[in-house]
Structure formats: structure tokens, C-alpha cells
Amino acid sequence: MTATRGEIRSYRIRRGRLGATTAEALDRLGELIVAVDGTPVDVPALFGRDAPLVVEIGSGMGEATAAMAAADPARNVLAVDVHVQGLGRLLRRAEDGALANVRVAQGDANVLLRDMLLPGSVDEVRVFFPDPWPKARHAKRRLVQRPFTDLVASRLRAGGRLHVATDWAPYAEQVQALLHAHPAYEVVHEGERPEHRPVTRFEQRGLDAGRAAYDVVARLRP
Ligand SMILES: C[S@@+](CC[C@H](N)C(=O)[O-])C[C@H]1O[C@@H](n2cnc3c(N)ncnc32)[C@H](O)[C@@H]1O
């Protein structure tokens, strides 16, 4: 895989079996998949057009990704996750919905942003329900921390947005404090889910268990 030696991993390694349909889709739609190997991506070539780029980190099974891409055909959406099963499901959803603006990248989003996308080239970064790492001794594995917000700031265009949602209250407080204190960002929304973001699969499990979601959107200052 693609984690850089010595870096903290924000994800768990899962060994699931690929269903036959997903495996077949991954084979057939291979040109829509970016391997996160550190090689710079030619984004217009990947999408076959030049359009504002949204990067969704940790797209999971991709339901929200596909719905948001369908509602926003003028932007390109690159979904990155370490788990190939969900990326395969997303590609199938995109195919079923005839979505021409979805591509996927398999591997660590930190590597994708740092080594493979150009500074100032991203219109929006989404992080919906990052692994909460609820135990105090694991909190250092949370994705959204100062090095990550610095990296995202370097990849966003001026005025571009970082949108984070979580249902783990201490994580929400951490993200809020981080983005309010960060000189590169201006917080433009905090609180309820904005209408354009559908409820995600992970979020629904939390809602069923009585946990409310919290969204923070910050804009990169010019
Ligand atoms: C809790 S799940 C949420 C999935 C989906 N966004 C949802 O709300 O249903 C978090 C996802 O983030 C992915 N993830 C965590 N750290 C990542 C990283 N550094 N790069 C790419 N994906 C990552 C995990 O593999 C997992 O699929």
C-alpha cells in the first residue's frame, strides 16, 4: 500500500472478500482508478475534461459520493479510500447512474494530496465521518489534525473549501477549534448538515444509535 514509513495511519486495514460483481467492475473500469503511488496525476486527462476538482477522502461505500456527484455535474469528483471494495461499489453506482464526473483513487489520501495533486488545484476537500478513533490513546490517529489542514490548505485554490462532518463530539470540537485557529481558513458553516450533503451510511448508523452529526465548512482565505 501507500502509507509512508513512520507516518501515522488514520485507517484500519480490513481484509474483506471482493464480491464477483465488484471485482469485475474494478477490472472493467480500471482506467477510472488511480493507484496512490506518489506519481502526479494528470487530472484533466483522468476526467477527460478540465473542471473544478472535488476530492472526497474516505468515501466508504460511496452512496453520498455518487449522489453529490450526480447533483453537481459541472465538477469532477475524485474519491479516495484505502479500501477497494467501496471504491468498486462506487464505480458501479457511477456506471448505473451514467455519472461521467467520478473517478476513484485507492490508497492514503495524505499521499494523494501531498505527492500527486498540484498546489492550488482543488476546489473542495470533503471528509465525511473520518474514523473517530474514540479511545484517548488512539486520538493521534485522527486524520484531521494540523498537518492535515496545512496540507489541504496548500492544495485548495483561494476560496476553496474544506468540509468535515463527524458524529463524534470530541472530534467535532477538535476540528472546530483547529479550523477557527488556523490562519489560512475562515469557518463559514458549523452545526447542522447542509442540505446538499446526503446522510452517509456511517452517519445513519450513528443516528440510529442516537448520535447527531456535526458539520464544519471552512473557506481558504485569498
Ligand atoms: C468511518 S468510514 C466513513 C465512510 C463514509 N464517508 C461514510 O460516512 O459512510 C471512514 C473511511 O475513511 C477511510 N480512510 C481513513 N483514513 C484514510 C486515509 N488516510 N486515506 C484514505 N481513506 C481513509 C477508511 O478506509 C474508511 O472507509
The ligand as an SDF file (V2000), in Angstrom:
LIG
                    3D

 27 29  0  0  0  0  0  0  0  0999 V2000
  -15.8220    5.6910    9.1350 C   0  0  0  0  0  0  0  0  0  0  0  0
  -15.5960    5.4800    7.4220 S   0  0  0  0  0  0  0  0  0  0  0  0
  -16.7630    6.6150    6.7110 C   0  0  0  0  0  0  0  0  0  0  0  0
  -17.1040    6.2850    5.2850 C   0  0  0  0  0  0  0  0  0  0  0  0
  -18.1070    7.2310    4.6000 C   0  0  0  0  0  0  0  0  0  0  0  0
  -17.5620    8.5690    4.4490 N   0  0  0  0  0  0  0  0  0  0  0  0
  -19.4090    7.3000    5.3600 C   0  0  0  0  0  0  0  0  0  0  0  0
  -19.6590    8.3370    6.0100 O   0  0  0  0  0  0  0  0  0  0  0  0
  -20.1660    6.3180    5.2840 O   0  0  0  0  0  0  0  0  0  0  0  0
  -14.0480    6.2840    7.1610 C   0  0  0  0  0  0  0  0  0  0  0  0
  -13.3890    5.9030    5.8380 C   0  0  0  0  0  0  0  0  0  0  0  0
  -12.2020    6.6650    5.6980 O   0  0  0  0  0  0  0  0  0  0  0  0
  -11.1990    5.8410    5.1200 C   0  0  0  0  0  0  0  0  0  0  0  0
   -9.9010    6.4350    5.4560 N   0  0  0  0  0  0  0  0  0  0  0  0
   -9.3860    6.6540    6.6790 C   0  0  0  0  0  0  0  0  0  0  0  0
   -8.1740    7.2180    6.6080 N   0  0  0  0  0  0  0  0  0  0  0  0
   -7.9100    7.3750    5.2710 C   0  0  0  0  0  0  0  0  0  0  0  0
   -6.8010    7.8830    4.5540 C   0  0  0  0  0  0  0  0  0  0  0  0
   -5.7270    8.3610    5.1930 N   0  0  0  0  0  0  0  0  0  0  0  0
   -6.8580    7.8760    3.2070 N   0  0  0  0  0  0  0  0  0  0  0  0
   -7.9480    7.3940    2.5690 C   0  0  0  0  0  0  0  0  0  0  0  0
   -9.0360    6.8900    3.2020 N   0  0  0  0  0  0  0  0  0  0  0  0
   -9.0080    6.8770    4.5370 C   0  0  0  0  0  0  0  0  0  0  0  0
  -11.4720    4.4820    5.7310 C   0  0  0  0  0  0  0  0  0  0  0  0
  -10.9280    3.4580    4.9370 O   0  0  0  0  0  0  0  0  0  0  0  0
  -12.9930    4.4510    5.7470 C   0  0  0  0  0  0  0  0  0  0  0  0
  -13.5150    3.9110    4.5450 O   0  0  0  0  0  0  0  0  0  0  0  0
  1  2  1  0
  2  3  1  0
  2 10  1  0
  3  4  1  0
  4  5  1  0
  5  6  1  0
  5  7  1  0
  7  8  2  0
  7  9  1  0
 10 11  1  0
 11 12  1  0
 11 26  1  0
 12 13  1  0
 13 14  1  0
 13 24  1  0
 14 15  1  0
 14 23  1  0
 15 16  2  0
 16 17  1  0
 17 18  1  0
 17 23  2  0
 18 19  1  0
 18 20  2  0
 20 21  1  0
 21 22  2  0
 22 23  1  0
 24 25  1  0
 24 26  1  0
 26 27  1  0
M  CHG  2   2   1   9  -1
M  END
$$$$
